[in-house]
C-alpha cells in the first residue's frame, strides 16, 4: 500500500503552487494542506477576517469529505493568523465551537506576518484519522 495524493473537486488547483490538498497514509491518517478563503477557481473571497475563517473551514470540510471524513475525524489543527490579536482569537474560537462544541481537536495557533498570497488573513491545515 502506498501514500495516496489527491486534489478534490470544489477546491482550487494547488499544483501550480507546488502542493496537493490531501495525502492519505497506508495507516489511514489523512493530512490536509492549508486551506484558505479561496473560491473553487483559486481567488481570494471578498470579506473580513471572520469571512475568511468561515470559508477556510468550509474548504476544509470539502477536503475531508473527499476522503469520506468529516470534522469529527480531525485530530489536530494548525491555524495561522496574520497579525494575530485577541479579537481574531475570539473569532476563531467561535468558529471552532460551532464545529466541535466543547471537544475541539488538538490545535497549534501561529501568528504570522503574512501568508502565501496578498490579502490572505487565515489558513488552517489538519490531520484526520
N, C-alpha and C positions, 0 to 999 in steps of 0.2 A: 504494500500500500504506500502511496506517495502523498506528498502535500498537494492539495488542490487549490489553485488560484482562480479567482473569478471576479467579474465585474458585472453586477446585476443591472438589468434594465430599470429605468427610472432614476438612475444616478448618472451624473456626468461622467464621461470617459476620462479616467485618470491617467491612462497610459502615456499620453503626450507629456505629462508631468513626471513620469518615471516611477509610477507605483500602481498597484492594484488595490481594489477595495477590500477583498476578502482573501484570507488564507486559512484553510482547514487542515489540521494536522491529522496523521493517522490515528492518534488517540482521541480525536473528536473535539479538540479545542479549536475555536474559531477566533481569529484575530481580525478585527475590523479597523481599517485605516482611519485616519482622522476624517470625520465628517464635518462639513461646514455648511453655511447657509447658501448653498448652490441650488439653482433650479436644474432640471434634467439636462439642460444644454450647457451647464457649467458657468452660468452667470450668477454673480452675487445678487441675492434678492435685495430689494429696497427694504429699509427698515432699521430700527434701532437695535440695541443690544438684545433686548428681550425677543424681538422678532427673529434675530439671528440664532439665538439659543433654541427657540422653538423649531425653526427649520432644520437646524443641525440634528436635533433629536428625531425629527421626522425622517431625515435621511438615514440616521442610524437604524430606525425601525425598518426601513426598506432593505437595508443591507442585511440585517438579521433575518428578516422574512425570507430572503433569497436562499438562506441556509436552513430554512424550516425552524427558525428560532424566533423568540420574542424577547422583550425586555426582561422577563423572568429568568432568562438563560444567562444574563450578563453577570459575571463575577467580579469584573474590575473595569473601572472607567479611568481614562486620563482626560482631564479638561484643561484647556488653555485659554486664558483670558487676556486680551490686550488691555493694558493699563488697569489692571485689577484693582478693585476697591470694594468696600463693604456693600455698596448699593448693588454692584454686579453680583457679588456673592449671594445676596438676598434673592435676586432674580434667578440665579442658578438653583439655589436651594428650593425655591417654589417649584421649578420645573422638575427637579429630582423627586420632590414629594408627590407631585401629581402622577408621576410614573411609578415610583416604588413605594410610596407611603412611608411607613416607619421602618422599612427594611431595605435601605439602599445598598448597592454593591460597594465594595472597597473602591476608593477613589483617591487619585492624586490630582490636585489642582496646581497648575503652574501659571504664575503671572508672567506675561511676556511683553516685550516692547512692540513686536509686530508679528504677524503670521505670514503665510506664503504669498498672499495676494493683497494688493491695496484694498482697504475697506473691510477686510475680514476682522471681526472683533472676537470671535469664539470658534473653537474647534473641539471635538470630542472623539476619542478613539475608545475601543472596548475589546475585552476578551470575554468570550462566552463559551459555555460548555453545555 
